[in-house]
Amino acid sequence: MFEMVKPHRGRLMLATIGLVLAASAALALGQGLRSVIDQGFAAGDAQWLDRALGGSLLLVVLLAGATWLRFYNVSWLGERVSADLRTRVYAHLLTLPPSFFEAGRTGEVISRLTNDTAQIENVVGSTLSIALRNILLLTGGLVMLALTSGRLTLLVLAGVPLVVAPIVLFGRRVRALSRERQARVADLGTHVDESVHAIRIVQACGHEDADRDHFTALVERSFDTGVKRYRHSALMIVLVILLVFGSVAVILWVGGHDVLEGRLSAGELSAFVFYAAMVASSVGALSEVWGELQRAAGATERLIELLDTQPDIMAPASPRALPAPARGDIAFRDVRFCYPSRPDTPALDGFSLDVRAGETVALVGPSGAGKSTLFQLLLRFYDPQSGTVCIDGVPLAEADPADLRARIALVPQEAVIFAASVADNVRYARPDATDAEVRAACEAAFADAFIRAMPGGYESPLGERGVRLSGGQRQRIAIARAILADRPILLLDEATSALDAESERMVQAALAPLMASRTTLVVAHRLATVQRADRIVVLEHGHAVETGTHAELLAQEGLYAKLARLQFIDDVA
C-alpha cells in the first residue's frame, strides 16, 4: 500500500503530524492530572489549580485540532488509494486475454474490484490510522508509566505477553476466514450476475425455485463463514479485555498500597492509572483493529494475486512495425492450436490458408471445425502452439497486438451492445468520429430509420446489453460500428444470422461495397453470404478439406455439398 500512498506524501505528512500531535496531547493530559492532584488539591494552591486546568484545556483544544487534521487527511488518503487501486486493477484486467476470463469467473473478478478495494479503503482511511494512533499511545503510555513508577511498570510489562498471545493466535485464523468470506461473497456475485443476465431463460425454464434455493445455500455458506470469523474476533476481544482490565485492577491494588505506605503520591498514582488505562484501551483497540487489518490483508492478497497475473499475449520488447499503408494480406501457415481448457484436442491442426488483399473468403464447416478459432488467432487473443499467422507479411507474434487489432473490424454473431447511447455504441471503435460520420455509418447499415424512431434518436440509451433493441437491431448497430471503424480487414462471424429476410437483404446490400475494398473473412451458414464470396474454404476437424467457389464445391459432391443440402435447404427453396 505504501506504493499507492507514495505519490501523496503531503497528505501523509499532514496526517502524521496530526497523529503525533494528538498522541502527544493525550499523553500530556496525564501530567496535567498529576499536577492538578499534587500541586492543586493536595497542596491547596488555587492559582496552581487554575493554571493546571487552563493548561489541560489548551491540551484538549490541541488534541481536537490534531485529531481533525489526522482524520480528514487519512480519510482522503483512503478514498484516493481506493480510487487509484480500482483504476490500476481495472486497467490491468483490460490487458488480460479472453482466456483468463474463460478460465475464471467474472463475478469473482468484480468482487475483487469492488468489495476487496472497499475493504482496503476502510483500512487505509480509518483502521490503519487508529492502529498507528494506538501504537503511539501504547508506546508513549509505557514510557510515561516507567517514568512514573518503575515497579508498577514491570507489572504492566509482565501482562503484555498474555495480551499479545491471543491477538497473534486468533489473528491468523481471522485472516484465513476473511479470505474465505471474500470468496463466498464472490460466489454470490457470480450467481446473481449469471441469473440476472439470463433472466429470460431462468423464467422460461421455470428455474426460479431452483435458483432461489441455490442462492440461499450460497448466502448461508457466506453467513456461516462470517459468523465463524466474528466468533473468533469476539473471543479474541473478550480475552484481551479480561486480561487488560484484570491487570489494571492488580496495578490499582499494588499502587494503592504504595500510596498508603508513602512510596507514591496520590497524583503519581492517578497519572499512573491514567496511563495504564490509556495503555489498556490502546491494547483493546489494537485487538479490535487487528481483525480489520487481517481482513484487509486477505483482500490485499486477492488483489495482488490478480495484479500479478501476467497476460499470455504481450507485445514483444521491440515490436515489428506493420507496413503502411495496410494491404490486408492474411496468411495461416501450418497452424496447430489447442484451447487451454482442451489441451489434447486441437481446434486447428496443420491449417494453412492465404487470403489476398481485398479478397472475400467464406469459412464453412460443421460446428467445432475451427472457423471462429481463426478469428481468435487473427485478433491474437491466443497464439498457436506451432505454425505462424501473418498480416501483411508480419508474424503476429512479432507485432504489437494493439497495432494489428487497429487493422481489424469485427462483427460477432452475438452483437455486443453497451449500456450507453446509440451514438456512443456506434463510435465505440472510433471515439473521435463526428455525429455526421456516425449517422452515415448507421444509414449504410440500414439502422438510421429505427434509430430516428426511438424517443431520443441517436442519444437514446440502449440499456444493459442492448435490452431495448431487437436482435436484428442490435446486429445492425454492430455492423454500423464496423463500417465506421473503416479498417482494412473485416471479420464477419455470421453477421446476418439474427436478421429476418428483409433486414438481411438490406444489410447484405450495405456490406457489399464495404467488403469490396477490404479483405473479408466470413463465417457463413447462409447461402446468400456464401455465394457472394470469392472463395469458400471448408473446414473439418481443424483442417481445410475443400476450397473453391460455390458451384465448384457443389460439383465435387463432398462435405460442402452435404452441408449445402442440410444448411441451405430453405435458401435453395
C-alpha positions in Angstrom: 0.0 0.0 0.0 3.0 2.3 0.6 3.5 2.3 -3.2 0.0 3.7 -3.6 0.4 6.3 -0.9 3.8 7.5 -2.0 2.5 10.0 -4.6 0.5 11.7 -1.9 3.4 12.4 0.6 2.0 15.8 1.5 -1.2 14.3 2.8 0.6 11.6 4.5 2.9 14.1 6.2 -0.1 16.2 7.4 -1.8 13.1 8.7 1.4 12.0 10.5 1.8 15.5 12.1 -1.9 15.3 13.3 -1.3 11.8 14.6 1.8 12.7 16.6 0.3 16.0 18.0 -2.9 14.2 19.1 -1.0 11.4 20.8 1.4 13.9 22.5 -1.5 16.0 23.7 -3.3 12.9 25.1 -0.1 11.8 26.9 0.5 15.3 28.3 -3.0 15.2 29.9 -1.7 12.6 32.3 0.9 15.0 33.6 -1.8 17.7 33.9 -3.9 15.3 36.0 -0.8 14.7 38.2 -0.3 18.5 38.7 -4.0 19.1 39.5 -4.0 16.5 42.3 -0.5 17.0 43.8 0.0 20.8 43.4 -3.7 21.8 43.3 -5.8 19.7 45.6 -3.2 18.2 47.9 -1.2 21.5 48.3 -4.4 23.6 48.4 -3.0 26.1 45.8 -5.9 27.6 43.9 -3.7 29.5 41.4 -1.8 26.4 40.5 -5.1 24.6 40.1 -6.3 27.3 37.7 -3.1 27.2 35.7 -3.1 23.4 35.5 -6.8 23.2 34.5 -6.2 26.0 31.9 -3.2 24.2 30.5 -5.3 21.0 30.3 -8.0 22.9 28.4 -5.4 24.0 25.9 -4.2 20.5 25.5 -7.8 19.4 24.8 -8.1 22.1 22.1 -4.8 20.9 20.6 -6.0 17.3 20.8 -9.3 18.2 19.0 -7.5 20.1 16.2 -4.8 17.5 15.7 -7.5 14.8 15.6 -9.3 16.7 12.8 -6.1 17.1 10.9 -5.4 13.3 11.2 -8.9 12.2 10.5 -9.5 14.3 7.4 -6.2 13.6 5.7 -6.3 9.9 6.5 -9.8 9.6 5.1 -8.8 11.5 2.0 -5.9 9.1 1.6 -8.2 6.1 2.0 -10.5 7.4 -0.8 -7.6 8.3 -3.0 -5.8 4.9 -2.6 -9.1 3.0 -3.2 -9.7 5.0 -6.4 -6.2 4.5 -7.6 -6.3 0.8 -6.8 -9.6 0.3 -8.6 -8.2 2.1 -11.6 -5.0 0.1 -11.6 -6.8 -3.2 -11.2 -9.3 -2.4 -13.9 -6.5 -1.2 -16.3 -4.7 -4.5 -15.6 -7.8 -6.5 -16.3 -8.1 -4.9 -19.7 -4.6 -6.3 -20.6 -5.6 -9.9 -19.8 -6.6 -12.1 -22.7 -10.1 -13.7 -23.1 -8.7 -17.0 -22.0 -8.2 -15.6 -18.4 -11.9 -14.8 -18.1 -13.0 -18.0 -19.7 -11.0 -19.9 -17.1 -12.1 -17.8 -14.2 -15.5 -16.2 -13.2 -16.5 -12.7 -14.0 -18.4 -12.3 -10.7 -15.3 -13.1 -8.7 -13.3 -10.6 -10.6 -16.0 -7.9 -10.0 -16.0 -8.8 -6.3 -12.2 -8.3 -6.1 -12.5 -5.0 -7.9 -15.4 -3.7 -5.6 -15.6 -5.5 -2.3 -11.8 -6.1 -1.8 -10.9 -2.5 -2.7 -13.6 -1.2 -0.3 -12.1 -3.3 2.5 -8.7 -1.7 1.8 -10.2 1.8 1.6 -11.7 1.2 5.1 -8.3 0.2 6.4 -6.2 3.0 4.8 -8.8 5.6 5.5 -9.6 4.6 9.1 -8.4 1.4 10.6 -4.7 1.9 9.9 -4.8 5.4 11.4 -6.5 4.1 14.5 -3.9 1.3 14.8 -1.0 3.8 14.4 -2.6 6.2 16.9 -3.0 3.4 19.5 0.6 2.1 18.9 1.8 5.6 19.6 -0.4 5.9 22.7 0.7 2.4 23.8 4.4 3.2 23.4 4.2 6.7 24.9 2.0 5.4 27.8 4.6 2.7 28.6 7.3 5.3 28.7 5.3 7.6 31.0 4.5 4.6 33.1 8.2 3.8 33.5 8.9 7.5 34.4 6.1 7.5 37.0 6.8 4.1 38.7 9.3 1.5 37.5 7.9 -1.1 39.9 4.4 -0.9 38.7 5.6 -0.7 35.1 7.2 -4.1 35.5 3.8 -5.5 36.5 2.3 -4.0 33.3 5.0 -5.4 31.1 4.6 -8.9 32.7 1.0 -8.9 31.4 1.8 -7.8 27.9 2.7 -11.4 26.6 -0.6 -12.6 28.0 -2.5 -10.0 26.0 -0.4 -10.3 22.7 -0.7 -14.1 22.5 -4.4 -14.3 21.8 -4.1 -11.4 19.3 -1.5 -13.3 17.3 -3.1 -16.7 17.6 -6.7 -15.6 16.8 -5.5 -13.1 14.2 -4.1 -15.8 11.9 -7.4 -17.7 12.0 -9.4 -14.4 11.4 -7.2 -13.7 8.3 -7.8 -17.1 6.8 -11.6 -16.8 7.5 -11.6 -13.3 6.0 -10.1 -14.6 2.7 -12.7 -17.4 2.7 -15.5 -15.0 3.3 -14.5 -12.8 0.4 -14.5 -15.9 -1.8 -18.0 -16.7 -0.6 -19.2 -13.1 -1.4 -17.7 -13.5 -4.9 -19.8 -16.7 -5.3 -22.9 -14.6 -4.6 -21.9 -12.0 -7.1 -21.2 -14.6 -9.8 -24.6 -16.3 -9.2 -26.5 -13.0 -9.3 -24.6 -11.9 -12.4 -25.5 -15.1 -14.3 -29.1 -15.4 -13.2 -30.0 -11.7 -13.8 -28.4 -11.6 -17.3 -30.2 -14.8 -18.2 -33.5 -13.9 -16.5 -35.5 -14.8 -19.7 -34.1 -18.3 -19.7 -34.5 -18.7 -15.9 -38.2 -17.8 -16.2 -38.8 -19.6 -19.5 -37.4 -22.8 -18.0 -39.3 -22.3 -14.7 -36.0 -22.5 -12.8 -36.8 -19.7 -10.3 -37.2 -22.1 -7.3 -34.0 -24.0 -8.0 -32.0 -20.8 -8.5 -33.6 -19.3 -5.3 -32.6 -22.4 -3.3 -29.1 -22.4 -4.8 -28.6 -18.7 -3.9 -30.0 -19.3 -0.4 -27.4 -22.1 0.1 -24.7 -19.7 -1.1 -25.9 -17.0 1.3 -25.9 -19.5 4.2 -22.4 -20.6 3.4 -21.3 -16.9 3.4 -23.2 -16.4 6.6 -21.6 -19.4 8.3 -18.1 -18.2 7.3 -18.9 -14.7 8.5 -20.2 -15.9 11.9 -17.2 -18.1 12.3 -14.9 -15.1 11.6 -16.7 -12.9 14.1 -16.8 -15.7 16.7 -13.0 -15.8 16.6 -12.8 -12.0 16.6 -15.2 -11.7 19.5 -13.4 -14.3 21.6 -10.1 -12.5 21.0 -11.6 -9.2 22.1 -13.1 -10.8 25.2 -9.8 -12.4 26.2 -7.9 -9.1 25.7 -10.4 -7.1 27.8 -10.3 -9.6 30.6 -6.6 -9.7 30.7 -6.1 -6.0 30.3 -8.5 -4.7 32.9 -7.6 -7.6 35.2 -4.0 -6.2 35.0 -5.3 -2.7 35.8 -7.1 -4.0 38.9 -3.9 -5.6 40.1 -2.0 -2.4 39.5 -4.5 -0.3 41.4 -4.2 -2.7 44.3 -0.4 -2.6 44.4 -0.3 1.2 43.7 -2.9 1.9 46.4 -0.7 0.2 49.0 2.3 2.2 47.7 0.4 5.5 48.3 -0.6 4.4 51.8 3.0 3.5 52.6 4.3 6.8 51.1 6.3 5.3 48.3 4.0 7.0 45.7 2.0 10.3 45.8 -1.8 10.4 45.0 -1.0 12.4 41.9 1.5 9.9 40.6 -0.9 7.0 41.2 -3.6 9.0 39.4 -1.3 9.7 36.5 -0.1 6.1 36.5 -3.7 4.8 36.4 -4.5 7.3 33.6 -1.5 6.0 31.6 -2.4 2.4 32.5 -5.9 2.9 31.3 -4.5 4.5 28.1 -2.3 1.5 27.5 -5.1 -0.9 28.3 -7.6 0.9 25.9 -4.8 1.1 23.3 -4.2 -2.7 23.5 -8.0 -3.3 23.4 -8.4 -1.1 20.4 -5.5 -2.8 18.7 -7.1 -6.2 19.3 -10.2 -4.9 17.6 -8.5 -3.3 14.6 -6.2 -6.4 14.3 -9.2 -8.3 12.9 -9.9 -5.5 10.4 -6.2 -5.5 9.4 -6.3 -9.2 8.8 -9.4 -8.9 6.7 -7.7 -6.2 4.6 -4.6 -8.4 4.4 -6.9 -11.2 2.9 -8.4 -8.7 0.5 -4.9 -7.4 -0.5 -3.7 -10.9 -1.2 -6.6 -11.5 -3.6 -5.9 -8.2 -5.4 -2.2 -8.8 -5.6 -2.9 -12.2 -7.0 -4.9 -10.5 -9.7 -2.3 -7.8 -10.4 0.4 -10.5 -10.5 -1.4 -12.4 -13.3 0.6 -11.8 -16.4 -1.2 -11.8 -19.8 -0.3 -14.7 -22.1 -0.3 -12.3 -25.0 2.1 -9.4 -24.7 3.8 -7.0 -27.2 7.5 -8.0 -27.8 10.2 -5.8 -26.4 10.9 -4.4 -29.8 7.7 -4.9 -31.8 8.0 -5.1 -35.6 6.1 -2.4 -37.4 3.3 -3.4 -39.7 3.7 -2.0 -43.2 1.9 1.3 -44.1 -0.3 1.7 -45.8 -2.0 -1.5 -44.8 -2.8 -4.0 -47.6 -4.8 -6.6 -45.7 -2.9 -9.8 -46.8 -3.6 -12.7 -44.4 -1.6 -16.0 -44.1 -2.0 -19.1 -41.9 1.0 -21.4 -42.3 0.8 -24.9 -40.8 -1.1 -23.7 -37.7 -1.8 -26.0 -34.8 -3.8 -24.7 -31.9 -5.4 -26.2 -28.8 -7.5 -24.1 -26.4 -6.0 -24.0 -22.8 -9.1 -25.7 -21.5 -8.8 -28.6 -24.0 -5.0 -29.1 -24.4 -5.4 -32.5 -26.0 -8.0 -31.6 -28.6 -6.6 -29.4 -31.4 -9.1 -26.8 -32.8 -6.8 -26.3 -35.8 -4.3 -29.0 -36.9 -1.8 -28.2 -39.7 -4.1 -25.5 -41.1 -2.8 -23.3 -43.9 -4.6 -20.5 -45.9 -3.5 -17.5 -47.9 -6.0 -14.6 -48.3 -5.1 -11.9 -50.8 -5.8 -8.2 -50.1 -9.4 -7.3 -51.0 -10.5 -11.0 -51.3 -13.6 -12.3 -49.6 -13.3 -15.8 -48.2 -16.2 -17.7 -46.7 -15.4 -20.2 -44.0 -17.8 -23.1 -43.9 -17.9 -26.3 -41.8 -19.7 -28.1 -39.1 -19.8 -26.8 -35.5 -16.4 -27.1 -33.9 -14.5 -27.3 -37.1 -12.3 -24.3 -36.1 -13.9 -21.4 -38.0 -14.3 -19.0 -35.1 -10.8 -20.1 -33.9 -9.3 -18.4 -36.9 -10.8 -15.1 -35.8 -9.4 -15.6 -32.3 -5.9 -16.2 -33.7 -6.1 -13.3 -36.1 -7.1 -10.9 -33.3 -4.2 -12.5 -31.3 -6.4 -13.4 -28.4 -4.3 -16.6 -28.4 -1.1 -17.7 -30.0 -0.8 -21.0 -31.9 1.3 -23.8 -30.4 3.0 -24.2 -33.7 2.9 -22.5 -37.1 2.6 -18.8 -37.9 -0.2 -16.3 -38.5 0.8 -13.2 -40.6 -0.8 -10.0 -41.6 0.8 -8.1 -44.5 3.8 -10.5 -44.2 4.5 -9.8 -40.5 4.1 -12.7 -38.0 1.6 -11.6 -35.3 3.9 -12.7 -32.5 6.4 -10.1 -33.6 3.9 -7.2 -33.8 2.2 -5.1 -31.2 -1.3 -6.6 -30.6 -2.8 -3.1 -30.4 -1.4 -2.2 -33.9 -2.7 -5.3 -35.5 -6.1 -5.1 -33.9 -6.3 -1.5 -35.2 -6.4 -3.0 -38.7 -9.3 -5.4 -38.0 -13.0 -4.7 -37.7 -15.1 -7.5 -36.1 -18.9 -8.2 -36.3 -19.6 -11.1 -34.0 -22.5 -13.4 -34.2 -24.0 -12.1 -31.0 -23.8 -8.3 -31.2 -22.2 -6.7 -28.1 -24.1 -3.6 -27.1 -23.1 -1.4 -24.1 -25.3 0.4 -21.7 -24.8 3.8 -23.5 -26.5 5.8 -26.2 -26.8 4.7 -29.8 -24.1 7.2 -30.9 -21.7 6.0 -28.2 -22.2 2.4 -29.2 -21.6 3.0 -32.9 -18.5 5.2 -32.3 -17.0 2.7 -29.8 -14.3 1.7 -32.3 -13.6 5.3 -33.3 -14.3 7.6 -30.4 -13.3 10.7 -32.4 -15.9 10.1 -35.1 -18.3 13.0 -35.8 -22.0 12.9 -35.5 -22.3 13.1 -39.3 -20.0 10.1 -39.7 -22.0 8.1 -37.1 -25.2 8.8 -39.0 -23.6 7.9 -42.3 -22.5 4.5 -40.9 -25.9 3.8 -39.5 -27.5 4.7 -42.8 -25.2 2.3 -44.6 -26.2 -0.4 -42.1 -29.9 0.4 -42.7 -30.2 1.3 -39.0 -31.0 5.0 -39.3 -34.8 4.5 -39.7 -35.3 2.6 -36.5 -32.8 4.9 -34.6 -34.7 8.0 -35.6 -38.0 6.4 -34.5 -36.6 6.0 -31.0 -37.6 8.7 -28.4 -34.1 10.2 -28.1 -32.9 9.3 -31.6 -29.1 8.9 -31.6 -28.9 9.8 -27.9 -31.3 7.1 -26.8 -29.9 4.9 -24.1 -29.9 1.3 -25.1 -29.9 -0.3 -21.7 -27.7 -3.0 -20.3 -26.6 -5.3 -23.2 -29.0 -3.5 -25.5 -32.2 -4.9 -23.9 -34.2 -2.1 -25.6 -33.4 -3.4 -29.1 -34.5 -6.5 -31.1 -31.9 -9.0 -32.1 -31.8 -7.7 -35.7 -31.5 -4.1 -34.5 -28.6 -5.0 -32.2 -26.8 -6.6 -35.2 -27.3 -3.6 -37.4 -25.8 -1.4 -34.7 -22.8 -3.7 -34.6 -22.4 -3.6 -38.4 -22.6 0.2 -38.3 -19.8 0.1 -35.7 -17.6 -2.0 -38.1 -18.5 0.3 -41.0 -17.5 3.4 -39.0 -14.2 1.7 -37.9 -13.1 1.6 -41.6 -10.4 -0.9 -41.2 -8.6 -2.9 -44.0 -9.6 -6.4 -42.6 -13.2 -7.3 -41.9 -14.2 -10.3 -39.9 -17.9 -11.3 -40.1 -18.9 -14.1 -37.7 -22.3 -14.9 -39.3 -23.2 -11.2 -39.0 -26.6 -11.6 -40.6 -27.8 -14.7 -38.7 -30.1 -12.6 -36.3 -31.8 -10.8 -39.1 -35.1 -11.5 -40.9 -35.1 -11.9 -44.7 -35.8 -8.2 -45.4 -33.3 -6.9 -42.9 -30.7 -9.4 -44.2 -31.3 -8.2 -47.8 -30.7 -4.6 -46.7 -27.6 -5.4 -44.6 -26.1 -7.6 -47.4 -26.6 -4.6 -49.7 -24.8 -2.4 -47.2 -22.0 -4.9 -46.7 -21.3 -5.4 -50.4 -19.4 -2.1 -51.0 -17.8 -2.4 -47.6 -16.4 -5.9 -48.4 -15.4 -4.9 -51.9 -12.4 -2.8 -50.8 -11.4 -4.9 -47.8 -10.0 -8.3 -47.0 -13.0 -10.1 -45.6 -13.3 -13.4 -43.7 -16.8 -14.6 -43.2 -18.0 -17.5 -41.1 -21.1 -18.4 -43.1 -24.1 -20.6 -42.7 -26.4 -18.7 -45.2 -26.4 -19.3 -48.9 -26.6 -15.6 -49.7 -23.4 -15.0 -47.8 -21.6 -17.9 -49.3 -22.5 -17.1 -52.9 -21.0 -13.6 -52.6 -17.6 -14.9 -51.6 -14.7 -15.0 -54.0 -13.6 -18.3 -52.4 -15.1 -20.8 -50.0 -12.9 -22.8 -47.6 -14.5 -25.9 -46.0 -13.1 -26.9 -42.6 -13.5 -30.2 -40.7 -11.7 -31.2 -37.5 -9.3 -28.2 -37.8 -8.3 -28.9 -41.4 -9.1 -27.2 -44.7 -10.6 -30.1 -46.6 -12.1 -28.3 -49.6 -11.6 -25.0 -51.4 -13.4 -23.4 -54.4 -16.4 -21.4 -55.5 -20.0 -22.4 -54.6 -20.6 -24.1 -58.0 -17.2 -25.9 -57.9 -17.8 -27.3 -54.5 -21.3 -28.4 -55.2 -20.0 -30.3 -58.3 -17.4 -32.1 -56.1 -20.2 -33.8 -54.1 -18.1 -33.6 -51.0 -18.6 -32.2 -47.5 -19.7 -28.8 -48.8 -22.4 -30.3 -51.0 -23.7 -32.3 -47.9 -23.7 -29.1 -45.7 -25.4 -27.2 -48.5 -28.2 -29.7 -48.6 -28.6 -29.6 -44.8 -28.0 -25.9 -44.0 -29.0 -24.1 -47.2 -32.2 -26.0 -48.0 -34.5 -23.2 -47.0 -32.5 -20.7 -49.0 -32.4 -23.0 -52.0 -36.1 -23.4 -51.8 
